[in-house]
Amino acid sequence: MMHMIKSTNTISQTNKQMSGDWHHPATLPILHPLKTLPSRLIDDEVEEDGEVEVMVAEPDLAEPPMYAVVMYNDDYTPMEFVVYILQSEFRHDTTSAVEIMLNIHNQGRGIAGIYPKDIAETKAKKVNQTARQEGYPLLTQLEPHQSS
């Protein structure tokens, strides 16, 4: 493990006349490599040879909460448009897009996809905007999704 410490010495005393110019490297600090940090800088155990062993823990990251993007049936949005949206916005193939569309039609609602909240919100908003631009009342909303 290599650590760097900062030294306030300039490169040489002969460059003293240039030390006011921030472009000149003489004004930059010199970094000296150390094999280990001095034990007084770390509260870890010091080994017999005076070196300090530092353990780095992996961060404990939790999975983000997931949300289902739910599409609701209405009497005006064509089935073809719903299939188009499922393919273009949610990347479903034709078979799964038709299956989800029929689920929406027969059960009144269907899950288009499951995503982290920010992605799900963006997709739902885009679908609702596209539907309005095309003159359809298709409604898409988010619901918290419990992973199994």
C-alpha positions in Angstrom: 0.0 0.0 0.0 1.4 3.4 -1.0 0.5 6.6 0.8 1.6 10.1 0.0 2.5 12.9 2.4 2.8 16.5 1.6 6.1 18.4 1.9 6.1 22.2 1.9 9.7 22.4 0.4 10.0 23.8 -3.1 12.0 22.1 -5.8 15.1 24.3 -5.3 16.2 27.5 -3.7 17.6 28.7 -7.1 14.1 28.9 -8.4 13.1 31.3 -5.6 12.7 34.2 -8.0 10.0 32.2 -9.9 8.1 31.0 -6.8 5.5 33.7 -7.2 4.3 32.3 -10.5 1.6 29.7 -10.0 2.4 28.2 -13.4 5.9 27.2 -12.4 6.3 23.7 -10.8 8.6 25.2 -8.1 5.5 26.4 -6.3 3.9 23.0 -6.2 4.3 20.8 -3.1 6.4 17.7 -3.3 4.8 14.4 -2.5 6.9 11.7 -0.9 5.8 8.0 -1.0 5.5 6.1 2.3 5.2 2.3 2.6 2.9 2.6 5.6 1.4 5.4 7.6 3.0 6.1 11.0 1.1 4.4 13.8 0.3 7.7 15.4 -2.0 8.5 12.4 -4.0 5.3 12.6 -5.8 3.7 15.5 -5.2 0.1 14.2 -2.9 -2.4 15.7 0.8 -2.0 15.0 2.6 -5.2 14.0 6.0 -6.2 15.4 8.0 -4.6 12.6 6.3 -1.2 13.1 4.0 -1.4 10.0 0.3 -0.8 10.4 -2.2 -3.2 8.9 -5.3 -1.4 7.5 -8.4 -3.4 6.7 -10.9 -1.9 4.2 -14.5 -3.1 4.6 -16.7 -3.6 1.6 -19.7 -1.2 1.7 -23.0 -2.8 2.7 -25.3 -1.8 -0.1 -29.0 -2.5 0.0 -31.0 -3.2 -3.1 -33.1 -0.2 -4.1 -36.9 -0.5 -3.6 -38.5 -1.7 -6.8 -41.7 -0.3 -8.3 -44.1 -1.9 -10.8 -45.2 0.2 -13.8 -48.9 -0.6 -14.0 -51.0 0.1 -17.1 -54.8 0.3 -16.8 -57.4 -0.7 -19.3 -59.7 1.9 -20.9 -62.4 1.7 -23.6 -60.6 4.0 -26.1 -56.9 3.1 -26.3 -56.4 0.7 -29.2 -54.7 -2.7 -28.4 -52.1 -2.1 -31.1 -51.0 1.2 -29.4 -50.6 -0.7 -26.0 -48.5 -3.3 -27.8 -46.4 -0.6 -29.4 -45.8 1.1 -26.1 -44.9 -2.2 -24.4 -42.3 -2.9 -27.2 -40.9 0.6 -27.6 -40.8 1.8 -23.9 -40.4 -1.5 -22.0 -38.5 -3.6 -24.6 -40.9 -6.5 -24.7 -40.9 -8.8 -27.7 -44.1 -9.2 -29.6 -45.3 -12.3 -27.8 -44.8 -10.9 -24.3 -46.2 -7.5 -25.3 -49.4 -9.1 -26.7 -49.7 -11.3 -23.5 -49.4 -8.2 -21.2 -51.8 -6.3 -23.4 -54.4 -9.1 -23.1 -53.9 -9.2 -19.4 -54.6 -5.4 -19.2 -57.7 -5.9 -21.4 -59.1 -8.8 -19.5 -58.1 -8.0 -15.9 -58.3 -4.2 -16.1 -54.6 -3.8 -15.4 -51.2 -5.3 -16.1 -47.5 -4.8 -15.1 -45.4 -3.4 -17.9 -42.1 -3.7 -16.0 -40.5 -3.5 -12.6 -37.7 -0.9 -12.0 -36.1 1.2 -9.3 -38.4 4.2 -8.5 -36.7 6.9 -10.6 -36.6 4.7 -13.7 -40.2 3.6 -13.1 -41.4 7.2 -12.7 -39.6 8.2 -15.9 -41.2 5.4 -17.9 -44.7 6.0 -16.6 -44.5 9.7 -17.3 -43.2 9.1 -20.9 -46.0 6.6 -21.6 -48.6 8.9 -20.3 -47.2 11.8 -22.4 -47.0 9.7 -25.5 -50.6 8.5 -25.0 -51.9 12.1 -24.6 -50.0 13.2 -27.6 -51.7 10.5 -29.6 -55.1 11.4 -28.1 -55.5 8.3 -25.9 -56.5 8.2 -22.2 -54.1 5.3 -21.4 -53.1 5.5 -17.7 -49.8 4.3 -16.3 -49.0 4.5 -12.6 -46.5 3.1 -10.1 -47.0 0.6 -7.3 -44.5 -0.6 -4.8 -43.3 -4.1 -5.8 -42.3 -6.7 -3.2 -39.6 -9.0 -4.6 -40.1 -12.6 -3.8 
